[in-house]
């Protein structure tokens, strides 16, 4: 009986070996298909950085810049989104202003090898706006074609995102009545900030909102906030603009509004959409904050945000200048 069993084993091995030789590639394909079905599908994503209120040349800006540069080296960061106030205190004075070097070129190192999409802030508006618009002639990764504009990223195997970049100060012109005080109003260039400029931007913005697609991530960016927990003086023109913009963004396909201006990091929601405040790139931080019903997170430290975008999720990491992740939020498509 033992010999018979041994004989059976030997014959079985020989027979299986013959089958494997004959059907080797067929079996390999079957196993590969089975493994492919069981293997979890990897989600394609892209990553970008946002940073606001940085243009000081200070030690704090340099610390944040080093952390941004390190992140660009470690992650496949697609671009940097600037949320305004690149040049304190009063913008630039022409295309050859040394601030371009002191606050930008000599600060961010290898982070300058990827595109920087520029949002204009109120301090930037105090200087030569045309020089900022023309700076691409000196630095190809400086993307600022107009005070307000759109760009897209992704598509194909990557998630698709549309970004609408606003000029908050220019927009304010549409909601300013005669006699209304405006911050830095005596420093502004009227063709960028007067009533006609604001009304033209409103018309353009409404068209952009109508053209949004629910399959895409739709992000609107401005320098000034729509919602914020920071307690600071605001002019009537600022308040009117914030209310009008909040109303305009409701019941649209916008997923998120992002801004700088208030030197803090915040996450807020008003049940219609989410808001991220990110103005901690180098200027003094604001610790005078209050709790408002829409607040989900609020802090003040020097740093920036890292955003990871997939088809279904928009993850934001609030990161300090040491590279430490202080808070994470995940926005999901409804």
Buried (B, 14 or more C-beta within 10 A) or exposed (E): EEEEEEEEEEEEEEEEEEEEEEEEEEEEEEEEEEEEEEEEEEEEBBBBBBBBBBBBBBEBBBBBBBBBBBBBEEEEBBBBBBBBBBBBEBBBEEBEBEBBEBBBBBBBBEBBEBBBBBBBBBBBBBBBBBBBBBBBEEEEBBBBEEBBBBBEBBEEEBBBBBBBBBBBBBBBBBBBEEEBEBBBBEBBBEEBBBBEBBBBBBEBBEEBBEEBEEEBBBBBBBBBBBBBBBEEEBBBBBEBBBEBBBEBBEEBBBBBBBBBBBBBBBBBBBEEBBBBBBBBBBBEBBEEBEEBEBBEBBBBBBBBBBBBBBBEBBBBBBBBBEEEEBBEBEBEBE
